Amino acid sequence: MADKAQIQEAIEVQGEEVRKLKSEKASKEQIDEEVSKLLQLKAQIGEDDGKHQFVLKTAKGTRDYNPKQMAIREKVFNTILGCFKRHGAETIDTPVFELKETLTGKYGEDSKLIYDLKDQGGELLSLRYDLTVPFARYLAMNKITNIKRYHIAKVYRRDNPAMTRGRYREFYQCDFDIAGQYDAMIPDAECLKIVYEILSELDIGDFRIKVNDRRILDGMFAMPWKEVRKEMVSEKGLSEEVADQIGEYVSLQGGMELAERLLQDQKMSQSKQACAGLTDIKLLFSYLQLFQVTDKVVFDLSLARGLDYYTGIIYEGFLTQTGIAAEAQNSSGAEESVSVGSVAGGGRYDGLVGMFDPKGRKVPCVGAEVMYKKNPKLLSQLQYCEDSGIPLVAILGEQELKDGVVKLRAADISRADLIAEIKRKTSEA
Amino acid sequence: MADKAQIQEAIEVQGEEVRKLKSEKASKEQIDEEVSKLLQLKAQIGEDDGKHQFVLKTAKGTRDYNPKQMAIREKVFNTILGCFKRHGAETIDTPVFELKETLTGKYGEDSKLIYDLKDQGGELLSLRYDLTVPFARYLAMNKITNIKRYHIAKVYRRDNPAMTRGRYREFYQCDFDIAGQYDAMIPDAECLKIVYEILSELDIGDFRIKVNDRRILDGMFAMPWKEVRKEMVSEKGLSEEVADQIGEYVSLQGGMELAERLLQDQKMSQSKQACAGLTDIKLLFSYLQLFQVTDKVVFDLSLARGLDYYTGIIYEGFLTQTGIAAEAQNSSGAEESVSVGSVAGGGRYDGLVGMFDPKGRKVPCVGAEVMYKKNPKLLSQLQYCEDSGIPLVAILGEQELKDGVVKLRAADISRADLIAEIKRKTSEA
């Protein structure tokens, strides 16, 4: 007798077959035949003898990582880690679960995606949904007002994940945040520079980083849209249909010059908070120019981020190419072309720490999170990943070229050979 | 008005004061006065205005790690990781939660300590209790019969933790396991060698590794204790009281010679499974002698390990010294002398993978887990931990001396300086 896992797999395959026939509008006879096979399979599960009833699987939306996948993860994390450390960040760790009330009221609508722990007669707990809220709780609890910290750890969301796109219910976030009082936009620009550096170094194809400001969005939504519509039709000669798309602003993309133009815009300039946002975007782009990252960073008024806690600048990094998912989970075993899309995001959240402080004292914060997803291109590129067996390695990547440095890495060398080995290496150079 | 967290702290301090006075049998007046203060504090909590009601804390039995503590953790993990890799292990990762039924029936009485997730309308899930059961599930699911794997990750137990001893509800385990068919006791001996190497390299004080065999324990419990008692009194001249301590065998400690002696023991030799265990212990010690680790490994018949899944050799590593816990959590703020005790453990579990396999196919496995606890001695020893700013480091530790190698590690060097730097280093050497 076939085992339960095999039968369940057969049921899934058979179910797919039935659905396919129905969508193809196959003959009733044909469909009935396949449905009957499906029912037979389902009956088999019911007739099981009670032995070895285990369904051998991981929880929905989660996965194991085998040694090869772990080697890739290590490589990716080392790149990210190297960037975070280069920017002078320290790391902290927080528990995987928090008091439920710590997470309450921080995520808006997304709160329904939080995993709760069962009430087993103690505190009410939830799995962390991101690393930002635990970070704010940590700052408030330890009365820290100034820190550059990174945190690479798993977070949990009861989402309906598209696993073929690398989305899971358990996934890693790599967070970098700057807390403390600084001149306006300096830490914000550093966070964008970090996203730029990491996406460049990971070498996962071309990317763009969209930037917007929460206050510009809020300002836009507060506008008297009837008047905006009238202006669009009468003054700018747009058709009424186009004008009805109140998201007209939202199609705007640009850089510093767009922020300047919008500051002159009659409607936009009526909103104090939109002006504050636009002024900050202008200042931000002046720093981004100094950092030489404006080739990939774009001011995009359509960018919105769901979480409640953002108060200023928001940003998101996107891969612009579609990749081939080597392990796309379709039943035919064929490869699927998938779009990975957003891979990093963040923004300014000046109010979050204050929500935890008994006296409401605010600690201004800004940060980026990089999502770790299964990446098809890297998967095929990095077949080796471990530096075993190679006694002395000089690493000369894009970043090292930029910085004018060479990374020198050495493995175990026998003591007797040490001097000779280094001398030989240096004389060869 | 003081905030809630401050008041709750004050309530705890005041509660302690009251208990102290009661235990000291202080005067009724004195106790009444302090009780009234306590009630006032409790009333304050009730009168709170509903604003900022957050209790700023981590979940019971969990803690944050600050950057200094993280640097120590990194140092410790690098040592452990280095040992695992030296022994040729690969790493895997599994989700933090499993289907509840995956954990069912694996931990005996300890099952009550498993954290369950709330039923939010999907699968029933539990947080992993160890890394061994998920590993067995992984092997069965992927039909892997041969692997040396390590896994460093957090596990969860709803224990009443003694946090001053470094015990928490969320803690790291560093697991190394060998799955597959090998000549008897070869992988078991390697696991013990790894515990020996790690405890030596971590330099956390003297240690012992106790070894026993599940079958010897089972054999002992199956013995006719009345006869054993009679024999002890009549033949060995022991007092009746001593003989009544049926745990007489259990006080025995030794090495290979003890296993040999017990194989001759009339009672012990009647149990087939005890004999099998003793024969394996003998063979194990012959390998341990070759590995030169018998100075710290002791055959100890008192050693028992709680988990249901062990089938053969079991072992546990203990620190023999008491340390000073720098952050002992007593109210006076004074340091406390604490015993860390068991820091590593493991054994052979030949039946576990078969419990997941629909056909019950067994995969013999053996492995060690090293518990990561806050370690007082390391805490004071490692104040720097990061190798930043030092361009070229030669590491010559105990292990490197033993292996006759030097670990050479280099940081970023400017390209222009590369040749000069290495030449300078080598000419100095």
Interface residues (C-beta under 8 A of the other chain):
Chain A: D3 K4 A5 Q6 H52 Q53 F54 V55 L56 K57 T58 A59 K60 T62 R63 D64 Y65 N66 P67 M70 R73 E90 T91 I92 D93 T94 P95 V96 F97 E98 L99 E101 T102 Y115 D116 L117 K118 D119 Q120 G122 E123 L125 L127 R137 Y138 A140 M141 N142 R149 K154 Y156 R158 E170 M355 F356 D357 P358 K359 G360 S388 A394 D403 G404 V405 V406 K407 L408 R409 A410 D412 I413 S414 R415 A416 L418 I419 I422 K423 K425 T426 A429
Chain B: D3 K4 A5 Q6 H52 Q53 F54 V55 L56 K57 T58 A59 K60 T62 R63 D64 Y65 N66 P67 M70 R73 K85 E90 T91 I92 D93 T94 P95 V96 F97 E98 L99 E101 T102 Y115 D116 L117 K118 D119 Q120 G122 E123 L125 L127 R137 Y138 A140 M141 N142 R149 K154 Y156 R158 E170 M355 F356 D357 P358 K359 G360 A394 D403 G404 V405 V406 K407 L408 R409 A410 D412 I413 S414 R415 A416 L418 I419 I422 K423 K425 T426 A429
